[in-house]
Every structure is written in structure tokens, then in C-alpha cells.
Amino acid sequence: MSDVLDRFVRYCKVASQSDETKDPTNPDNIPTTESQFDIANVIADDLRELGAEDVSVDEHAYVICHWPASEGLEDLPTLGFCCHIDTAWQSYGSPVHPQVKRYEGGRLLIGTGRDGKEVWIGPETNPALEHMVGWDLVTTDGTSLLGGDDKAGDAEMVSLMRRLKDDPSLRHPRLAFAFVPDEEIGHGAALLDLDKFGAAFGYTIDGGPLGEFCYETFNAAEAVVRAKGLSVHTGTAKGLMVNAAETLMRYNELLPAQDRPEFTENYDGFYYLSSVEGSCEEATSHYIVRDHDKAKFEHRKQLMLDAAEYLNERMGRQVVTVTLRDQYYNLADVILRPENSHLIENARKAFEKVGQEMRCIPMRGGTDGSQLSFRGFPCANLSAGYYNAHGVMEFVPIPELEAMVDMLVELVGLYAKPQVAAGEVASATEE
């Protein structure tokens, strides 16, 4: 196995799902699962073995380390990289049995699911497989997700350090690395100590297929809708009963049906009903609200409040309440500032150096970079090389896994000199 493949397989075997039932705004809940300490410590041990500096694992399972600058480049700004150590909660995540399978075209049987049915991938599910004939893929065995999101990124970051250790001639500034918990439930880098991290700007490595690049994300909020009903014997309920569960059904019907995830794409925003539970007396539903456009995002949140007010007026009492919490904002608001243009252009150049065209996509989600950028650490998102994330059909092509390490080597090399902001090139030439 190559270095990055070996690390990736080892990391995937350490189950580390986050727990969506715990409140991520309460620091006492972070990490939401003890298993995240398991993977944090595995990674930290690898970092220490490589000779990384300042390796630490804090009480919330954040791993931070640094890699020293090449001789003569100590005064350049520190370049940072960030990945998350948790895996998605939406599918089975333990135990994880990664395997390497050769793709020969057509359908590839990867295993048997927990329901006894065959699990396969092919061009019908992923057209990109048509150019992967003859490639080795890391897949699940059909019983769990793989965890490429984001253990591919974790392995790539550590393997970058291995490359730099093995070849001191590769020039680069001081590098900072962070491995953070609970990204999959919207927490991620919220408690990352940016002073200790010490990077001026950088990248998350948390995107999909090789070459994807993201500087646009959703604006995101979560909404908790609660209904308080009144239970009365069904034989004498007329004019008295208030059914909380049915009230939430009526509430959901007031939201635009066409604005659900299954009917949207590209820059379309949506409302997503992620869970609902309750009875006649009490019921609760959870939503996530997403839109790339900030004005439309605010309108969506207001519509949810208006729908509750409408129902309460119709019912003549306070039955429905809505609690909204913003989670992150559109990364583009920070990355498109002229002083951060190098994050886009250097990524493009690094991909070109490894023979890959960069594709800028509007991410229909968020990354740790979404919140980090608004905390003062401009941070765009690079591909990690995974496909079919969050499910049993997940796979990572080994050539893309290895190519991302090549790309990162090229990228840090581009930061081995001072960066020029957009708009400064012309004036510097004139002078």
C-alpha cells in the first residue's frame, strides 16, 4: 500500500460517528461520542511519529500540530489545513470493514447489506466510474458507510507531512494542521483555538471527487418547531381536542413543497424536515434551512415564523413555536474578497500541475471553512476524493486519493513566496 492508502484504511477502521441527538452548542457535549477520541489519538500518534511539532489533543478531541517552514521561509504567513474526524450519522457507521476492489467496468458488487441484499455501484449510480475502469477502489463491504468523508482528507493531510519529511527539498512555509470533531452535526471547528492554530489562511480538505473546489456554500440554519396540544377522550373531543402531531403536519404543508431537497439542485435553497416525533399532547419537528442567497435565506426563516403565527391565529391559541439557530454562512462572502484571491488561483494552479482541471462548484452544504472564514481564518474547500458519502455505497478511488497528496505538495510549494492580492498585480507592474 502507498502511505496515504495505508493511513486511510487504518483511519476508516476506527469508527467515529458523531451523535446528532446531542446539542452541539453545549461545549460539554463535544465531542458527542467518545469514539472520536479514538481516532484523534490514532492520528496524533501518527503525527508524533512523523516528527510534527506541538502535537496536542484537547478535551474536546481537537488535534492540532505544526510543520516547520523550509529554511529561509520562516517569515512567511502560516498556511493552514483542516479536516474533520467524525463520520456521518445518517447510516450505519460501526463496525467499518474497508476493502480494496478492482473496478473492471459495469456493475461492481461490493458486498451484502445488513438487510441481506446485494450492494453494488456502477455507471448508473456514478457516471464517473466510466473513466475508472482498471482502477482500484476502496469501498465498504455493504454493511456500513466507509468514512471517506472526511478520513480521506485526514489521511491526505498526514501523508503530506510524510512527503515533506522524506524530501526536505520541497519548499513550503510553516504549516498548521487541525483535525476537528462533530462537523457532521454542524459543530466542527467552532471550538478550534485559532490563536494556537496560528494560520493566516488556508483550506479544508472535505470535498468530493478530485478537482472539485468550493468557495460557495449555503447559508444554513436549523429550526425546531414545537406544538403543545390538548388531549381529550376521543369520544368527547369535539371542539376541545388540540392534536399536536396533526398540527405539525399542517405546519409542514404551509412550507413550499417544491422547496424540498428532492426537488432542488445547484443554487436552489430548501427546507428539509429531518425528523418528527410526538403525540396528541406534544410534538416536535426538526428542520434545516438552506440557501446560497443571504436575502432568500432570511426570507425562508421568516416564512417559518409566519407559518407558526398563521396557525396560532387560526387555532385561537399559542400552539406552535419556532426556534431558529443560524449554523454557518456562505463562504463566498469571505473568499471573494480581493485579498483572498490567492486561495482560488493557487488551488487552480496546483490541480493543473497534477493534470487535473479544477471545477468550482456551489457546495450544497457547508464545511468547517464556512465558520472558520467568518472567525477570521479565510478557508476555501478542496476535494478529498470520496464518492457516495454518508451511505453503504461510498467509495474512494485510490488514484484520486494519491493524486490529492501530489496536489497538496504542489500547493504548499506555491505558498513558498509572498502572495499578491487581486488588484495589486497591475500596480506592482506599473511601479
Residue pairs with C-beta under 8 A, 6 or more apart in sequence:
1 9
2 398
2 402
3 159
3 162
3 405
4 155
4 156
4 159
4 401
4 402
4 404
4 405
5 100
5 138
5 155
5 398
5 401
5 402
7 46
7 154
7 155
7 158
7 159
8 98
8 138
8 148
8 151
8 152
8 155
8 396
8 401
9 98
9 100
9 138
10 42
11 39
11 42
11 43
11 147
11 151
11 154
11 155
12 96
12 98
12 138
12 146
12 147
12 148
12 151
13 95
13 96
13 97
13 98
14 35
14 38
14 39
14 42
14 96
15 35
15 38
15 87
15 93
15 94
15 95
15 96
15 147
16 33
16 35
16 36
16 38
16 39
16 85
16 86
16 87
16 93
16 147
17 33
17 35
17 86
17 87
17 88
17 89
17 93
17 94
17 184
18 31
18 32
18 33
18 36
18 86
18 87
18 88
18 89
18 181
18 182
18 183
18 184
18 185
18 187
19 32
19 33
19 89
19 185
20 32
20 89
20 184
20 185
22 29
22 32
22 185
23 29
24 30
24 32
24 182
24 185
24 186
24 187
24 190
25 187
25 325
27 60
27 191
30 60
30 61
30 181
30 182
30 187
30 191
31 37
31 60
31 61
31 86
31 181
31 182
32 86
32 181
32 182
32 185
32 187
33 86
35 94
36 61
36 85
36 86
36 181
36 182
37 57
37 61
39 85
39 151
39 154
40 57
40 61
40 62
40 63
40 85
40 179
40 181
41 57
43 63
43 85
43 154
43 158
43 179
44 55
44 56
44 57
44 63
44 65
46 158
47 55
47 63
47 65
47 158
47 161
47 177
48 55
50 158
50 161
50 162
50 165
51 165
52 65
52 66
52 67
52 161
52 177
53 65
53 66
53 67
53 68
54 64
54 65
54 66
55 63
55 64
55 65
56 63
56 64
56 65
56 196
57 63
58 64
58 193
60 181
60 191
61 85
61 181
62 178
62 179
62 180
62 181
62 191
62 192
62 193
63 85
63 177
63 178
63 179
63 180
64 176
64 177
64 178
64 179
64 192
64 193
64 196
64 197
65 176
65 177
66 78
66 174
66 175
66 176
66 177
66 198
67 161
67 164
67 172
67 174
67 175
67 177
68 74
68 174
69 76
69 172
69 173
69 174
69 175
70 168
70 170
70 171
70 172
70 173
70 416
73 171
73 172
73 173
73 174
73 416
74 174
76 173
76 174
76 415
76 416
76 417
76 418
77 173
77 199
77 200
77 201
77 419
78 173
78 174
78 175
78 176
78 198
78 199
78 200
79 172
79 173
79 174
79 175
79 176
79 199
79 200
79 201
79 202
79 412
79 415
80 175
80 176
80 177
80 178
80 197
80 198
80 199
80 200
80 201
80 202
80 203
80 377
80 379
81 157
81 160
81 175
81 176
81 177
81 178
81 202
81 203
81 204
81 205
81 408
82 177
82 178
82 179
82 180
82 189
82 192
82 202
82 203
82 204
82 205
82 368
82 369
82 372
82 379
83 150
83 153
83 154
83 157
83 178
83 179
83 180
83 204
83 205
83 206
83 368
83 384
84 150
84 153
84 179
84 180
84 181
84 182
84 183
84 184
84 188
84 206
84 368
85 150
85 151
85 154
85 179
85 180
85 181
86 181
86 182
86 183
86 184
86 185
87 93
87 145
87 147
87 149
87 150
87 151
87 184
88 145
88 149
88 184
88 389
88 390
89 184
89 185
90 390
90 391
91 144
91 145
91 390
91 391
91 392
92 114
92 143
92 144
92 145
92 392
93 144
93 145
93 147
94 144
95 143
95 144
96 140
96 144
96 145
96 146
96 147
97 140
97 141
97 143
97 144
98 138
98 139
98 140
98 141
98 146
99 110
99 111
99 138
99 139
99 140
99 141
100 136
100 137
100 138
100 139
100 398
101 108
101 110
101 136
101 137
101 139
102 134
102 135
102 136
102 137
103 129
103 132
103 133
103 134
103 135
103 136
103 137
104 133
104 134
105 133
106 122
106 123
107 120
107 121
107 122
107 124
108 120
108 121
108 122
108 129
108 137
108 139
109 118
109 119
109 120
110 119
110 120
110 121
110 139
110 140
110 141
110 142
110 393
110 395
111 118
111 119
111 139
111 140
111 141
111 142
111 143
112 118
112 119
112 141
112 142
112 143
113 119
113 142
113 143
113 392
114 143
118 142
119 140
119 142
119 392
119 393
120 393
121 129
121 139
121 388
121 393
121 395
122 129
123 129
123 130
125 388
125 393
126 387
126 388
128 209
128 387
132 397
132 399
135 397
135 398
135 399
136 397
136 398
136 399
137 395
137 396
137 397
137 398
138 146
138 148
138 395
138 396
138 397
138 398
138 401
139 146
139 394
139 395
140 146
140 392
140 393
140 394
140 395
142 392
143 392
144 392
145 389
145 390
145 391
145 392
145 394
146 386
146 394
146 395
146 396
147 394
148 384
148 385
148 386
148 387
148 389
148 394
148 395
148 396
149 206
149 384
149 386
149 389
149 390
149 394
150 183
150 205
150 206
150 384
152 205
152 384
152 385
152 386
152 396
152 401
152 404
153 204
153 205
153 206
153 384
154 179
155 401
156 205
156 384
156 385
156 401
156 404
156 405
156 408
157 177
157 179
157 205
157 408
159 405
160 405
160 408
160 409
160 412
161 175
161 177
163 170
163 405
163 409
164 170
164 172
164 175
164 409
164 412
170 409
170 412
170 413
171 413
171 416
172 412
172 413
172 415
172 416
173 412
173 415
173 416
175 412
176 197
176 198
176 199
176 202
178 189
178 192
178 197
180 188
180 189
180 192
180 368
181 187
181 188
182 188
183 189
183 206
183 367
183 368
186 220
186 222
186 327
186 328
186 366
188 367
188 368
188 371
189 368
189 371
189 372
190 371
192 368
192 372
194 372
194 375
194 376
194 377
197 377
199 377
200 377
201 340
201 342
201 343
201 377
201 378
201 379
202 343
202 377
202 378
202 379
203 343
203 347
203 369
203 379
203 380
203 381
203 382
203 411
204 367
204 368
204 369
204 372
204 379
204 380
204 381
204 382
205 381
205 382
205 383
205 384
205 404
205 408
206 367
206 368
206 369
206 381
206 382
206 384
207 213
207 214
207 363
207 367
207 381
207 382
207 383
207 384
208 383
208 384
208 385
208 386
208 387
208 389
209 383
209 385
209 386
209 387
209 400
210 356
210 383
210 385
210 397
210 400
210 403
210 404
211 351
211 356
211 357
211 358
211 359
211 383
212 359
212 361
212 382
212 383
213 344
213 347
213 348
213 351
213 358
213 359
213 360
213 361
213 380
213 381
213 382
213 383
214 331
214 360
214 361
214 362
214 363
214 367
214 380
214 381
215 331
215 332
215 335
215 336
215 343
215 344
215 360
215 380
215 381
216 292
216 330
216 331
216 332
216 360
216 361
216 362
216 363
217 292
217 328
217 329
217 330
217 331
217 332
217 362
217 363
217 365
217 366
217 367
217 369
217 370
217 381
218 269
218 290
218 291
218 292
218 297
218 328
218 330
218 363
218 364
218 365
218 366
219 290
219 291
219 292
219 293
219 294
219 297
219 326
219 328
219 329
219 330
220 288
220 289
220 290
220 326
220 327
220 328
220 329
220 366
220 370
221 288
221 289
221 297
221 301
221 324
221 325
221 326
221 327
222 286
222 287
222 288
222 289
222 324
222 325
222 327
223 286
223 287
223 288
223 289
223 301
223 304
223 322
223 323
223 324
223 325
224 284
224 285
224 286
224 287
224 322
224 323
225 248
225 251
225 284
225 285
225 286
225 287
225 304
225 308
225 320
225 321
225 322
225 323
226 282
226 283
226 284
226 320
226 321
226 322
226 323
227 244
227 245
227 247
227 248
227 251
227 278
227 282
227 283
227 284
227 319
227 320
228 242
228 244
228 281
228 282
228 318
228 319
228 321
229 241
229 242
229 243
229 244
229 245
229 247
229 279
229 280
229 281
229 282
229 283
229 319
230 240
230 241
230 242
230 280
230 281
231 241
231 279
231 280
231 281
232 240
232 241
234 241
241 280
242 280
242 315
242 317
242 319
243 280
244 278
244 279
244 280
244 281
244 282
244 283
244 319
245 278
245 279
245 280
245 283
247 283
247 311
247 315
247 319
247 320
248 276
248 278
248 283
248 284
248 285
248 320
250 311
251 285
251 307
251 308
251 311
251 320
252 273
252 285
254 307
254 310
254 311
255 271
255 303
255 304
255 307
256 271
257 263
259 268
259 269
259 270
259 271
259 300
260 270
260 271
260 272
260 273
261 270
261 272
263 270
264 270
265 364
266 362
266 364
267 292
267 293
267 362
269 289
269 290
269 291
269 292
269 293
269 296
269 297
269 300
270 289
270 290
270 291
271 287
271 288
271 289
271 300
271 304
272 287
272 288
272 289
272 290
273 285
273 286
273 287
274 286
274 287
274 288
275 285
275 286
276 283
276 284
276 285
276 286
277 283
277 284
277 285
278 284
287 304
288 327
289 297
289 300
289 301
289 304
289 324
290 297
290 364
290 365
291 297
291 300
292 330
292 332
292 362
294 329
294 330
294 333
301 324
304 322
304 324
305 322
305 324
307 322
308 320
308 321
308 322
311 319
311 320
312 318
312 319
312 320
327 366
328 366
328 370
328 371
328 374
329 370
329 374
330 370
331 363
331 366
331 367
331 369
331 370
331 373
331 379
331 380
331 381
333 373
333 374
334 340
334 373
334 374
334 378
335 343
335 344
335 373
335 378
335 380
337 378
338 421
338 422
338 423
338 424
339 421
339 422
340 378
340 421
341 421
341 422
342 419
342 420
342 421
343 378
343 379
343 380
344 360
344 380
346 411
346 414
346 415
346 419
347 358
347 380
347 382
347 411
348 358
349 410
349 414
350 407
350 408
350 410
350 411
350 414
351 357
351 358
351 407
352 358
353 407
353 410
354 403
354 406
354 407
354 410
356 403
356 407
363 381
367 379
367 381
368 379
369 379
369 380
369 381
372 379
373 379
382 404
382 407
383 400
383 404
384 404
385 396
385 397
385 400
385 401
385 403
385 404
386 394
386 395
386 396
387 394
387 395
387 396
387 397
388 394
388 395
420 428
